[in-house]
C-alpha cells in the first residue's frame, strides 16, 4: 500500500514539477516580449498603421542555415536568427552569453486588410540603416519586436549531464543557475554555440507601424526618419494577455498537482 502511494505521489509530483517549469518558460517569454515592446520604437498610445495576417509571395531565406533538427514548416516571411556564444572576458567573474552573429531574412510579404493587400517596405527591413540599423542581433533592434526566440538549438554535442540540466531549466542561458549568477565549469564542448531563431510564417498575425503610402497601385507601409517602420509579432496587447494567461494556467496546474502529491505522501503513513 505504501509503495503504491509513493509511486502515485512520485508520478503526480513529476507532472507538477513539469507544469511549473512550463509556467516559468512562458513567464520568460512574457517578460521578454513585454521588455522588447517597452524598448521598441512603437509609438506610445498609437494604433498600428496596419495589422492582420501575413501573406508571403516569396519566402525568406536566411544567410545562416539552421541545424538539421530545426523544425521549419510553412512559408517563412521573416526569419530572425542569431548565434549565441558563451565567452570568458577579462574582468568578468563568470562566462557571459554574447551574440557572435545574426541577421534578418525577409521575403516578399504583405498584410491582408479587408480583402486588400498592403505591402511592407522591403528596403527598410533589409537596408543597413533600416530595421537592424547596424546591429548584428535582430532581437535587440527597436524596430522588430518578437520577444524571446522561439527556437534555441546547440550547434554541437551536449554532454549527457548538460542536456538533462538544460531540459530541466537548471543550466543554459535561461537556466536557474545563470539567473542566480552561478556558472558550471566549462569543459570544452560542454557549452557549444547555440542557434536561436524566430520565424514569422504566412498566416501569422503581425502589427506594423509606419507611414502608409496609398499613391501606387498597392498600398505600402514605409519607414521614414519621422515615422520608422516597426514590426511587432502579434497584436501587442492580445499577445501579452495570452502569455500571461498561459503562465497562470500552468502555474495553477503545477501547484495543484504538487499539493495532491504532498497530500498523498502525508496520508500514506510514511
C-alpha positions as CSV (number, residue, x, y, z in Angstrom):
1,X,0.0,0.0,0.0
2,X,2.8,2.4,0.9
3,X,4.7,1.6,-2.3
4,X,1.6,2.4,-4.4
5,X,1.1,5.7,-2.5
6,X,4.7,6.5,-3.1
7,X,4.5,5.7,-6.8
8,X,1.3,7.8,-7.2
9,X,2.9,10.7,-5.3
10,X,6.1,10.5,-7.4
11,X,4.1,10.5,-10.7
12,X,1.9,13.4,-9.7
13,X,4.9,15.3,-8.3
14,X,6.9,14.9,-11.5
15,X,3.9,16.1,-13.5
16,X,3.5,19.1,-11.2
17,X,7.2,20.0,-11.5
18,X,7.0,19.8,-15.3
19,X,4.0,22.1,-15.2
20,X,5.9,24.6,-13.0
21,X,8.9,24.5,-15.5
22,X,6.4,25.1,-18.3
23,X,5.0,28.1,-16.4
24,X,8.5,29.5,-15.9
25,X,9.2,29.2,-19.6
26,X,6.0,31.0,-20.5
27,X,6.9,33.7,-17.9
28,X,10.3,34.2,-19.5
29,X,8.6,34.6,-22.9
30,X,6.1,37.1,-21.4
31,X,8.9,39.2,-19.8
32,X,11.0,39.1,-23.0
33,X,8.1,40.3,-25.1
34,X,7.0,42.9,-22.6
35,X,10.5,44.3,-22.3
36,X,11.1,44.2,-26.1
37,X,7.8,46.1,-26.5
38,X,8.8,48.7,-23.9
39,X,12.3,49.2,-25.6
40,X,10.9,49.2,-29.1
41,X,10.2,52.2,-31.3
42,X,6.4,51.5,-31.2
43,X,4.7,54.9,-30.9
44,X,3.1,55.1,-27.4
45,X,-0.7,55.3,-27.5
46,X,-0.9,54.9,-31.2
47,X,-2.8,52.1,-33.0
48,X,-0.9,50.1,-35.6
49,X,-0.8,51.5,-39.1
50,X,-2.0,48.2,-40.3
51,X,-2.4,44.8,-38.7
52,X,-3.5,41.4,-39.9
53,X,-2.3,38.0,-41.2
54,X,0.9,37.8,-43.2
55,X,0.9,36.9,-46.8
56,X,4.1,35.6,-48.3
57,X,4.7,35.9,-52.1
58,X,8.3,34.7,-51.9
59,X,9.8,33.0,-48.8
60,X,12.6,34.4,-46.7
61,X,16.0,32.6,-46.9
62,X,18.5,33.2,-44.1
63,X,22.2,33.5,-44.7
64,X,23.0,31.1,-41.9
65,X,21.4,27.7,-42.5
66,X,19.7,26.3,-39.3
67,X,20.8,23.0,-37.8
68,X,19.1,19.9,-39.3
69,X,16.8,19.4,-36.3
70,X,15.3,22.9,-36.7
71,X,11.6,22.5,-37.4
72,X,10.5,24.9,-40.0
73,X,7.2,24.2,-41.8
74,X,5.2,26.5,-43.9
75,X,6.2,29.6,-45.8
76,X,8.5,31.9,-43.8
77,X,8.0,35.7,-44.3
78,X,10.6,36.9,-41.8
79,X,13.4,34.9,-40.3
80,X,15.2,36.5,-37.4
81,X,18.3,34.4,-36.3
82,X,21.4,34.7,-34.2
83,X,24.3,32.6,-32.9
84,X,24.8,32.8,-29.2
85,X,28.3,32.0,-27.7
86,X,29.4,31.6,-24.1
87,X,32.7,33.5,-23.7
88,X,35.0,34.4,-20.8
89,X,36.2,38.0,-20.8
90,X,38.9,39.7,-18.7
91,X,37.4,41.2,-15.6
92,X,34.3,39.1,-15.6
93,X,33.7,36.6,-12.8
94,X,31.9,34.1,-15.0
95,X,31.4,33.4,-18.7
96,X,28.7,35.5,-20.4
97,X,26.4,34.7,-23.3
98,X,27.0,37.1,-26.3
99,X,25.8,37.3,-29.9
100,X,28.5,36.1,-32.3
101,X,26.5,36.5,-35.5
102,X,22.9,37.2,-36.6
103,X,20.7,38.5,-39.3
104,X,17.2,39.1,-40.6
105,X,15.9,37.5,-43.7
106,X,12.8,39.0,-45.4
107,X,10.7,37.6,-48.2
108,X,8.2,39.4,-50.3
109,X,5.5,40.0,-47.8
110,X,2.2,41.9,-47.4
111,X,-0.7,42.0,-45.0
112,X,-4.3,41.1,-45.6
113,X,-6.6,44.0,-44.7
114,X,-10.3,44.0,-45.5
115,X,-9.8,41.8,-48.5
116,X,-7.0,44.0,-49.9
117,X,-3.2,43.5,-49.7
118,X,-1.0,46.1,-48.0
119,X,2.7,45.8,-48.8
120,X,5.6,46.2,-46.4
121,X,8.6,48.3,-47.3
122,X,11.2,45.5,-48.1
123,X,14.0,48.1,-48.5
124,X,13.6,49.4,-44.9
125,X,13.5,45.9,-43.5
126,X,16.7,44.8,-45.3
127,X,18.8,48.0,-45.6
128,X,21.7,48.5,-43.1
129,X,20.1,51.8,-42.0
130,X,16.7,50.3,-41.5
131,X,15.5,47.5,-39.2
132,X,18.9,46.3,-37.9
133,X,20.5,49.8,-38.2
134,X,24.0,48.4,-37.8
135,X,23.1,45.8,-35.2
136,X,24.1,42.2,-35.6
137,X,21.3,40.8,-33.3
138,X,17.8,41.2,-34.7
139,X,16.4,40.5,-31.2
140,X,17.9,43.8,-30.0
141,X,16.7,46.2,-32.6
142,X,13.9,48.6,-31.6
143,X,12.3,48.2,-35.0
144,X,11.4,44.5,-34.7
145,X,9.5,43.2,-31.6
146,X,9.3,39.4,-31.5
147,X,10.4,38.7,-27.9
148,X,12.2,35.6,-26.9
149,X,13.5,33.4,-29.8
150,X,11.1,30.5,-30.5
151,X,13.9,28.0,-31.1
152,X,17.3,27.5,-29.4
153,X,19.4,24.6,-30.6
154,X,23.0,23.7,-29.8
155,X,25.5,23.7,-32.7
156,X,27.4,20.9,-31.2
157,X,27.1,17.9,-29.0
158,X,26.0,18.4,-25.4
159,X,27.3,16.1,-22.8
160,X,24.5,14.0,-21.1
161,X,24.6,15.9,-17.9
162,X,24.3,19.3,-19.6
163,X,21.5,18.0,-21.8
164,X,19.5,16.9,-18.7
165,X,20.1,20.1,-16.8
166,X,19.1,22.3,-19.8
167,X,15.9,20.2,-20.2
168,X,15.1,20.8,-16.6
169,X,15.8,24.6,-17.0
170,X,18.6,24.4,-14.5
171,X,21.6,25.1,-16.8
172,X,21.8,27.2,-20.0
173,X,21.4,30.8,-20.8
174,X,17.8,30.8,-19.4
175,X,18.6,28.3,-16.7
176,X,18.1,28.9,-13.0
177,X,21.9,28.8,-12.3
178,X,22.5,31.6,-14.8
179,X,19.8,33.7,-13.3
180,X,21.3,33.3,-9.8
181,X,24.7,34.3,-11.1
182,X,26.3,30.8,-11.0
183,X,28.1,29.0,-13.8
184,X,29.2,25.4,-14.1
185,X,32.9,24.9,-15.0
186,X,33.3,24.8,-18.8
187,X,34.7,21.6,-20.2
188,X,35.4,22.3,-23.8
189,X,32.4,21.2,-25.8
190,X,30.0,21.3,-22.8
191,X,28.6,24.7,-23.9
192,X,28.7,24.8,-27.8
193,X,27.3,27.8,-29.7
194,X,23.5,28.0,-29.9
195,X,21.4,28.8,-33.0
196,X,18.4,30.8,-32.0
197,X,15.6,31.9,-34.3
198,X,12.0,33.2,-34.6
199,X,10.3,32.6,-37.9
200,X,7.1,34.5,-38.8
201,X,5.1,32.4,-41.2
202,X,2.4,33.0,-43.7
203,X,-0.9,33.4,-41.8
204,X,0.8,34.6,-38.6
205,X,-0.7,37.8,-37.0
206,X,1.5,40.9,-37.2
207,X,1.2,44.6,-36.4
208,X,3.1,47.2,-38.4
209,X,3.7,50.9,-37.6
210,X,5.0,53.4,-40.2
211,X,3.8,55.7,-42.9
212,X,1.0,54.3,-45.1
213,X,1.6,55.2,-48.8
214,X,-1.6,54.8,-50.9
215,X,-0.4,56.6,-54.0
216,X,0.5,53.5,-56.0
217,X,-1.5,50.5,-57.3
218,X,-0.9,48.8,-53.9
219,X,-0.9,50.5,-50.5
220,X,2.5,50.1,-48.8
221,X,3.7,50.8,-45.3
222,X,7.0,52.5,-45.5
223,X,9.6,53.7,-43.0
224,X,10.8,57.3,-42.8
225,X,13.0,59.2,-40.4
226,X,9.9,60.8,-38.8
227,X,7.9,57.5,-38.8
228,X,10.2,54.5,-38.7
229,X,8.8,51.1,-39.8
230,X,8.3,48.9,-36.7
231,X,7.0,45.4,-36.9
232,X,5.5,43.5,-34.0
233,X,4.9,39.7,-34.0
234,X,1.2,39.6,-33.0
235,X,-1.1,42.3,-31.7
236,X,0.8,43.6,-28.7
237,X,-1.9,43.6,-26.0
238,X,-3.5,40.4,-27.2
239,X,-0.2,38.6,-27.1
240,X,0.7,39.9,-23.7
241,X,-2.6,38.8,-22.4
242,X,-2.2,35.3,-24.0
243,X,1.2,34.8,-22.5
244,X,0.0,36.0,-19.0
245,X,-2.9,33.5,-19.2
246,X,-0.5,30.7,-20.2
247,X,1.7,31.4,-17.1
248,X,-1.3,31.4,-14.7
249,X,-2.8,28.2,-16.1
250,X,0.4,26.2,-16.0
251,X,1.4,27.6,-12.6
252,X,-2.0,26.8,-11.2
253,X,-1.9,23.3,-12.6
254,X,1.6,22.7,-11.2
255,X,0.7,24.0,-7.8
256,X,-2.4,21.8,-7.7
257,X,-0.5,18.7,-8.7
258,X,2.2,19.3,-6.2
259,X,-0.4,19.8,-3.5
260,X,-2.0,16.4,-4.4
261,X,1.4,14.7,-4.3
262,X,2.0,16.2,-0.9
263,X,-1.4,15.0,0.4
264,X,-0.7,11.6,-1.0
265,X,2.6,11.4,0.9
266,X,1.1,12.7,4.1
267,X,-1.7,10.2,4.1
268,X,0.4,7.2,3.1
269,X,1.6,6.7,6.6
270,X,5.3,7.1,5.7
